[in-house]
Each structure stands twice: as C-alpha cells, then as structure tokens.
Amino acid sequence: MIGALMLDIAGTTLTPEDIELLKNPQVGGLILFARNIESPQQVRALTDHIRSVRPEILIAVDQEGGRVQRLKQGFTLLPAMGRFGELYLEQPEHALNLAEQCGWLMATEVLAVGIDFSFAPVLDLNDISDVIGDRAFAKNMADIVPLARAFMQGMHAAGMATTGKHFPGHGSVKADSHVAAAIDSRSYDEIYAHDMQSFIQLMPDLNALMPAHVIYPQVDANPAGFSQHWIQTVLRHQLQFDGVLFSDDLSMQAACVAGGADARIQAALNAGCDMGLVCNDRAAAIVALDSIQDFALPNQQRLERMRGKIPALHLTDNLALGEEWLQVKHRIEEFKNSTIHT
C-alpha cells in the first residue's frame, strides 16, 4: 500500500533509521536530491535497495532541466525549458520536435536509474517570478501549451507519468515561496484567464498536479495546496481533474502559515492532496508522519498511475541506453550549447 507522506534521505545509501521509516505504512514516496547522487550506478543501487525494503514506494526527483536538475554526474545536462520557448518564436516545428525529444530523454534516463517520475513540467508563465523564470516554457499561453504538450508526450512515450506545477500559477507572483509568503491579489477571473489556461488545456496529458504555496486572497485565505476551495471545488469538481495531487514541499517558508509540520501535512491532506512532501528536515518529517498515523491511506488506484516503467538493467557508472538514446542525447546537448538568434 502507498502512504500519504513523501520524505527524503540524507546520503547516497540508506541508514538504519531510513530503513525503519520506509517501513511505516504512511510513507508512500521518497524524493531524491543532488546530495543523494554520485553516479547512475549508485542511484540505481540505492533505488533497488529502497524497493527491497518497501516494494510499493514511489520514488521521485526534480529533473526539470536548466537550473533545476538533481541528476547531473553521468546524466545529460538538459536545457532550461525557456530555451524551447525562444526557439519556438523562430522555428516552431523544430522547437516542438526538440521539446518532445527532451521529455523522452529526461524520462528515459530517470527511469533507467529506478526513479518512477520527475516532478515535471512547470506549466507556469515566465512572468514576474524570479523563482520560475526560464523554468517556464514561455511568457504566454499560446506558446506554453504546445511546447509542454510535446514535452509530456515524450515523457509518456518513455513510460513516465507527468506532473504539472504549480497550480493555479506561480509565474505572476514575485515572492519566492521557498523563502517568503507568496500572495497573488488578483481576482479568480484574472487568474483563470491568464495563468490557469495551461493547466486547463493540458489536463488530458496530466497525471498529477502540484498546487502552489501561494495565497490568492480574493479566492481563498489559504495557500492553494491547503485550500479545499482550490482543490475540491475548482480542481476536482469544476475542472473534473482525477489525477494525483502532490503538495509542494511543506518545509517551504510559504507553508508555515498552517503551523508546524503536523498541522501542515494534515491541512494538505484534509484539503484533498493525495500525498504531502516534507523535505530537508528529518525531524519535521517524523512529526508529520506521527501526526497522520490515523489518517486513511490515499486513493491507491490514483497513485498507482505514477508508477514508472522502470527497465530491468544492470548499470555501469556511465549510462548506455541504446542508439536512439545516444542520438537524442547528442541532439539535445547540441541544442543546449547552441545560440538562438532572434
């Protein structure tokens, strides 16, 4: 069974405490960070060990490309998604083709090392938010939607589920919700017309969403990830979204409005999130875990859709995933290192 908490570990191997925690029924996921990565071979050994302890667990990573990619040593360094948006202005068909290949390449490498999915893609606008910026595909919906759809088609072709973030949109908020309270004072109609369209139009391609740690006070007093209105009324009822809902990291500063780690994860789950993330704070993860022992396990059928098609591989230090992988890798690396003339 898959539990409702996703946590992390400190090192490149499991400690006895990690193993004990993984056995708790309410632990459903584990997210890897750069500190957990030495080589493809080491990551695959780690994920295999994790599954020997807890076979049903979901393993995740942030492998967006650009400045947000945890798997580097021995992996393809991917371009920021904003590069595809720049190319799309000049060569739309070429940009769409490359975006799809990049989604396939990212997913193929992540699955090869035993990780089920990357929290990708970012569907926010590249607007005023410093923390989003070129993590977004483009500055307008007309460009974001086809590029993100192509990227997700590549992910699906490789066997990976997709997670759109950060619903209903973080790009129009200046504050970085990792370190500060983020508030968007616009009306629902403005948010719907401006930021939400990428999520709405791409919903058929999305297996999961991650709500933003942003407060939209004209809509609800709680951040979207703690809001029954955003999650139940808007997402589940009005938009009929039946995919998985992951909270953003509940250790982030903008999540503090809900209280301690116990109050935060309970607020996220009570609002309708399927799984809450508590990262980079083991003490907080334990507090959160203790506080949800009496909660019902989340929707298992829904969470099972996030399981990646992980190949049976014995990896050496360097990835060698076949001729198609090699060709796509060279194509994406060449694009990443090129200059787009506009």
C-alpha positions in Angstrom: 0.0 0.0 0.0 1.1 3.6 -0.7 1.0 6.0 2.1 0.4 9.8 2.2 3.9 11.2 3.1 6.9 11.7 0.7 10.2 12.2 2.5 13.9 12.3 1.7 17.2 10.8 2.9 20.5 12.5 3.8 23.0 10.4 1.9 23.8 8.1 -1.0 22.9 4.9 0.8 20.1 4.1 3.3 20.8 4.3 7.0 19.1 2.0 9.6 16.8 5.0 10.5 15.9 5.4 6.8 15.0 1.7 6.6 12.9 1.9 9.7 11.0 5.0 8.4 10.4 3.4 5.0 8.5 0.5 6.6 5.9 2.9 8.0 2.6 2.3 6.1 2.0 6.1 5.8 5.3 6.6 3.9 4.3 6.5 0.3 7.1 8.3 -1.5 10.8 9.2 -1.4 12.3 12.1 -3.3 16.0 12.3 -4.2 18.1 15.4 -4.2 21.6 16.2 -5.5 23.2 15.1 -2.3 21.9 11.6 -3.0 23.5 11.4 -6.4 27.0 10.2 -7.2 26.6 8.2 -10.5 23.9 6.4 -12.4 25.2 3.0 -11.0 25.0 4.3 -7.4 21.5 5.8 -7.9 20.2 2.5 -9.3 21.7 0.6 -6.4 20.1 3.0 -4.0 16.6 2.8 -5.6 16.9 -1.0 -5.8 17.7 -1.1 -2.1 14.8 1.2 -1.3 12.4 -1.1 -3.2 13.8 -4.2 -1.4 12.7 -2.5 1.8 9.4 -1.1 0.5 8.5 -2.5 -2.9 5.4 -0.4 -3.4 7.0 3.0 -2.7 7.0 5.8 -5.4 10.5 7.4 -6.0 10.6 10.9 -7.4 13.1 13.6 -8.3 13.1 17.2 -9.7 14.7 16.8 -13.1 13.2 19.7 -15.0 16.3 20.8 -16.9 18.2 24.1 -16.6 18.9 25.2 -13.0 16.6 22.5 -11.6 18.0 19.1 -12.2 19.3 16.8 -9.4 20.8 14.1 -11.6 24.0 15.5 -13.2 27.0 13.3 -12.8 26.8 10.8 -15.6 23.5 12.2 -16.9 22.6 14.5 -19.8 22.6 18.2 -18.7 19.3 19.4 -20.1 18.4 22.9 -21.3 16.1 25.1 -19.4 12.5 24.8 -20.8 12.6 28.5 -21.6 15.1 27.7 -24.4 12.4 25.9 -26.3 10.2 28.9 -26.0 12.9 31.1 -27.5 13.3 28.7 -30.4 9.5 28.4 -30.9 9.4 32.1 -31.8 11.6 31.4 -34.8 11.2 27.7 -35.7 8.0 26.4 -34.1 8.1 22.9 -35.6 11.7 22.4 -34.7 11.1 23.6 -31.2 8.2 21.2 -30.7 10.2 18.3 -32.0 13.1 19.0 -29.7 10.8 19.5 -26.7 9.3 16.1 -27.3 12.7 14.5 -27.6 13.9 16.3 -24.4 10.9 14.9 -22.5 11.7 11.4 -23.7 15.4 11.8 -22.9 14.8 13.1 -19.4 12.3 10.3 -18.6 14.4 7.6 -20.2 17.4 8.5 -18.0 15.4 8.9 -14.8 13.6 5.6 -15.3 16.9 3.8 -16.0 18.1 4.6 -12.5 15.0 3.3 -10.9 13.1 6.6 -10.3 9.4 6.5 -11.1 8.9 10.1 -12.1 10.3 13.6 -12.2 8.1 16.4 -10.9 7.7 18.0 -14.4 6.9 20.0 -16.3 6.5 23.5 -15.0 3.3 25.0 -16.5 3.7 28.5 -15.0 4.1 31.6 -17.1 7.6 33.2 -17.3 6.3 36.5 -15.9 7.5 38.4 -12.8 8.5 35.4 -10.6 12.3 35.1 -10.1 11.9 31.5 -8.8 10.1 30.5 -12.0 11.8 32.4 -14.8 13.2 30.2 -17.6 11.9 27.1 -15.8 8.7 28.0 -17.7 8.5 27.3 -21.4 7.4 30.8 -22.4 5.9 34.1 -21.5 2.5 33.4 -23.0 0.0 30.5 -23.0 -0.1 30.3 -26.8 3.5 29.1 -26.7 3.5 27.2 -23.4 0.7 24.8 -24.2 2.0 23.2 -27.4 5.6 23.0 -26.0 4.6 21.5 -22.7 2.3 19.0 -24.5 5.2 17.9 -26.7 7.4 17.5 -23.7 4.8 15.4 -21.9 4.2 13.3 -25.0 7.9 12.5 -24.8 7.7 11.6 -21.1 4.7 9.3 -21.8 6.4 7.6 -24.7 9.3 6.7 -22.3 6.9 5.4 -19.7 6.8 8.2 -17.2 3.8 10.0 -15.7 3.5 13.8 -15.8 3.1 16.3 -13.0 2.2 19.9 -13.8 3.2 22.6 -11.4 2.4 25.0 -9.7 -1.4 25.2 -10.0 -3.1 27.6 -10.5 0.1 29.5 -11.4 3.2 30.9 -9.6 4.6 32.9 -12.5 2.7 36.1 -11.7 3.9 36.2 -8.1 7.2 38.0 -7.4 7.9 36.4 -4.0 9.7 33.0 -3.9 7.5 30.7 -1.8 10.6 28.7 -0.7 11.7 31.7 1.5 8.7 34.0 1.9 4.9 34.2 1.9 3.7 34.5 -1.7 0.5 36.4 -2.3 -1.4 37.0 -5.5 -4.1 39.6 -5.1 -5.8 39.2 -8.5 -9.4 38.0 -8.9 -10.3 34.5 -9.8 -11.3 35.6 -13.3 -7.9 37.2 -14.0 -6.1 34.1 -12.7 -8.4 31.8 -14.8 -7.9 33.8 -18.0 -4.2 34.3 -17.5 -2.3 31.6 -15.5 -4.7 28.7 -15.3 -5.1 28.1 -19.1 -2.0 26.0 -19.4 -3.3 23.6 -16.7 -6.8 23.5 -18.1 -5.8 23.0 -21.7 -3.2 20.3 -20.8 -5.3 18.4 -18.3 -5.8 15.4 -20.7 -2.0 15.0 -20.7 -1.5 15.4 -16.9 -1.3 12.5 -14.5 -0.7 14.7 -11.5 -0.6 18.3 -10.3 1.3 20.2 -7.6 -0.6 23.2 -6.2 1.3 26.3 -5.5 2.2 27.6 -2.0 0.6 30.9 -3.0 -2.3 32.6 -1.3 -4.9 34.1 -3.7 -6.8 36.1 -1.1 -9.6 37.1 -3.5 -10.4 33.4 -3.9 -9.4 31.8 -0.6 -7.5 32.7 2.6 -5.3 29.6 2.4 -2.5 28.8 0.0 -3.8 26.7 -2.9 -2.2 23.5 -1.5 -4.1 23.9 1.8 -7.4 25.1 0.2 -10.5 22.9 -0.1 -11.8 25.6 -2.5 -9.0 25.3 -4.9 -8.6 21.5 -4.7 -12.1 20.3 -4.2 -14.3 23.0 -5.7 -12.1 24.1 -8.6 -9.9 21.2 -9.5 -12.0 18.1 -8.6 -15.5 19.5 -9.2 -15.4 22.3 -11.8 -12.4 21.1 -13.8 -13.0 17.4 -13.2 -9.4 16.6 -12.6 -8.9 13.0 -11.4 -5.1 12.8 -11.3 -2.8 12.8 -8.3 -2.3 15.9 -6.2 1.1 16.3 -4.5 1.6 19.1 -2.1 4.7 21.3 -2.7 7.4 20.9 -0.1 5.7 21.5 3.3 9.1 22.7 4.7 9.0 25.8 2.5 8.5 29.1 4.2 5.2 29.9 2.5 3.8 26.7 4.0 4.4 28.0 7.6 1.1 29.7 7.6 -0.5 26.4 8.5 1.7 25.9 11.6 4.1 23.1 12.4 4.8 20.1 10.2 2.0 18.1 11.8 -0.5 20.9 11.0 0.8 21.4 7.5 0.5 17.9 6.3 -2.9 17.5 7.9 -4.0 20.7 6.2 -2.8 19.5 2.8 -4.4 16.0 3.2 -7.6 17.4 4.5 -7.8 19.9 1.6 -7.6 17.0 -0.8 -3.9 16.4 -1.6 -3.1 12.7 -2.1 0.5 13.0 -0.8 2.4 15.6 1.2 6.1 16.3 0.8 8.3 17.1 3.8 11.9 17.6 2.6 15.3 18.6 4.0 14.1 18.3 7.6 14.1 14.8 9.1 12.7 15.9 12.5 9.8 17.6 10.7 9.1 14.5 8.5 8.9 12.4 11.7 6.5 14.8 13.3 4.4 14.9 10.1 4.4 11.1 9.9 3.4 10.6 13.5 0.5 13.0 13.0 -1.1 11.1 10.2 -1.0 7.6 11.5 -4.8 7.5 12.0 -5.5 9.0 8.5 -6.9 6.7 5.9 -4.4 5.7 3.2 -4.8 7.8 0.0 -6.5 6.6 -3.2 -4.3 3.7 -4.3 -5.6 3.4 -7.8 -4.9 7.0 -8.5 -1.3 6.9 -7.0 -0.5 3.7 -8.9 -0.7 5.7 -12.2 2.5 7.5 -11.1 4.5 4.2 -11.2 7.2 4.4 -13.9 8.1 1.8 -16.4 11.5 1.0 -14.9 13.7 -1.2 -17.1 15.5 -4.2 -15.7 19.1 -3.0 -16.0 22.5 -3.6 -14.5 24.1 -0.2 -14.8 27.8 0.7 -15.0 28.8 4.2 -14.0 28.0 5.6 -17.4 24.5 5.4 -18.9 24.4 3.4 -22.1 20.8 3.1 -23.1 21.0 2.3 -26.8 21.4 4.0 -30.2 18.2 6.1 -30.1 19.1 7.4 -26.6 22.6 8.3 -27.9 21.3 10.2 -30.9 18.7 12.1 -28.9 21.3 12.9 -26.2 23.6 14.4 -28.8 20.8 16.4 -30.4 19.7 17.9 -27.0 23.2 18.6 -25.9 23.9 20.4 -29.2 20.8 22.5 -28.8 21.6 23.3 -25.2 25.1 24.6 -26.2 23.9 26.5 -29.2 22.9 30.2 -29.5 19.4 31.1 -30.7 19.4 34.2 -32.9 16.2 36.2 -32.6 
